[in-house]
Amino acid sequence: MVLRSPVKTLVAIEAFICFAPLAFLLFLGVVMAPFQVYVAFTKPLDWEAAVTFVGQVVCGLAGFLTLVYVLASLFNERDSASATAVSRESRRMFSFPVFLAQLASKNIWKLKLSSAIARRSLNSSAPAASST
């Protein structure tokens, strides 16, 4: 798909207006991610929030790189066959972080972890059985 120069300018303006604030927030997330990794390892009771934050930053980076890839492919004036390939590859690249976000929003892994912790605490707090 070949874009004419005015269309390229409008697409670039639209991408900047829509994604510049999000890129700034993503930058702040990248700056805060090392601290969250530190919190995840030093405070084992608060690891869920830190891991969720780092996962969101990683998914945001993947989505932003997909956006850059699609825009670069549109501006390179490729033929329609490669534009179809770009569309297919961008869908693949974008679906992975969306899948991770959906997986993280499910409470299944939290329930399994909580039940394992509860069993371990019940076993450790149970009074010792006397053998008489």
Stockholm file with secondary structure:
# STOCKHOLM 1.0

chainA/1-132         MVLRSPVKTLVAIEAFICFAPLAFLLFLGVVMAPFQVYVAFTKPLDWEAAVTFVGQVVCGLAGFLTLVYVLASLFNERDSASATAVSRESRRMFSFPVFLAQLASKNIWKLKLSSAIARRSLNSSAPAASST
#=GR chainA/1-132 SS CCCCHHHHHHHHHHHHHHHHHHHHHHHHHHHHHHHHHHHHHHCGGGHHHHHHHHHHHHHHHHHHHHHHHHHHHHHTTCCHHHHHHHHHHHHHHHHHHHHHHHHHHCSHHHHHHHHHHHHHHHHHHSCCCCCC
#=GC SS_cons         CCCCHHHHHHHHHHHHHHHHHHHHHHHHHHHHHHHHHHHHHHCGGGHHHHHHHHHHHHHHHHHHHHHHHHHHHHHTTCCHHHHHHHHHHHHHHHHHHHHHHHHHHCSHHHHHHHHHHHHHHHHHHSCCCCCC
//
